[in-house]
Amino acid sequence: KKAVAALRFREGEFTFTVYPWERDGVHAFTQAKDWVRITINPRQLAFKGKRADMIERLIYIVYHEMHHAARGYAGFLPKKKQHILMNSIFSEGLADIFAREQYPSKYVLKVTKYNLQQVTKWLPRLRKIKWQKEVFDDPWLMGGRGKPKKLGYKIGRYLVENVTKRHPRLSATKLVHEDARKILKLSGVKI
């Protein structure tokens, strides 16, 4: 309800579907602007030690994915829209910062940390490709091909934090509908 109110969703406008999953923990994906698919390993809920962590992750995921939905940046985009790398980087950063703003638990603070040296090392390499079409399982977002795991999420968090430091009146909630080019400009970071 807190995320619904902050992002101005109307009652009944949003659907979560939950499926069993054989892998570890809890995972989610915003399918469309009004639909989030969540997968949970139900066997792990039986273990008291894992259950608390899974619930914390689930709360984080709900905030994170609802921000994606409110932004309209989902797996299925409207016709004539494409997944652009910089849009995805900002969407991930904004969603994580929104989760941190709304639910600043130890778990959320831990999973939304990043290494500043690592992020700034990769920024110059992003310069030429930042507005290109994102590829499926893009290593800039997910890691691989020499890139650290979840690199795009970390870069996104860094850039959004720069915006909120330079413009304290702005938050991930207020930036939910802003264009990635404008957010980059507000960050003051030259990429």
Sequence and secondary structure as in RCSB ss.txt:
>XXXX:A:sequence
KKAVAALRFREGEFTFTVYPWERDGVHAFTQAKDWVRITINPRQLAFKGKRADMIERLIYIVYHEMHHAARGYAG
FLPKKKQHILMNSIFSEGLADIFAREQYPSKYVLKVTKYNLQQVTKWLPRLRKIKWQKEVFDDPWLMGGRGKPKK
LGYKIGRYLVENVTKRHPRLSATKLVHEDARKILKLSGVKI
>XXXX:A:secstr
 HHHHHHT  TT  EEEEEE SSSSEEEEEEETTEEEEEE GGGGGSHHHHHHHHHHHHHHHHHHHHHHHHT SS
S  TT   BHHHHHHHHHHHHHHHHHH   HHHHHHT   HHHHHHHHHHHTTTTTSB  TT HHHH BTTB TT
HHHHHHHHHHHHHHHH TT  TTTTTT  HHHHHHHHT   
